[in-house]
Amino acid sequence: SGSYYNLDQPGHGFVAQVVEANGQTEVVLAWYVYRDGQQLWLFGQAPLVEGVATVPMLSYRGAQFPPDFAAATVAASPWGTVTINFSANDAAQVQWQSELPAFGSGALELIRLTRLVGHSCS
């Protein structure tokens, strides 16, 4: 668990949290990134098996800042998948395949920026 980014592309990155859910180990993955200068938040959750997860990602838009927040105004749309491979204690690789032609596919090498307090490696 922790936050990860690519040294050559600071300013966007991933937060991965390994959790127990649905009776198995899963990863909750968030990718904070941009498209055409606009924030794009992608979120998903999937089983983590031997350090690898293929996560269906959703993009979110809508809503207002509290106190004007209304859950009914949040719109989630399928975006594609991100496969994350936690290859070493402080490194990971991601590959993505978007369902949206504007995003296509690609890959990044990541390093861990932060980790949970009290956890030297996970």
Summary of the structure (lengths in Angstrom):
residues: 122
radius of gyration: 14.9
end to end distance: 6.1
largest distance: 42.5
contacts: 300
relative contact order: 0.21
helix: 2%
strand: 66%
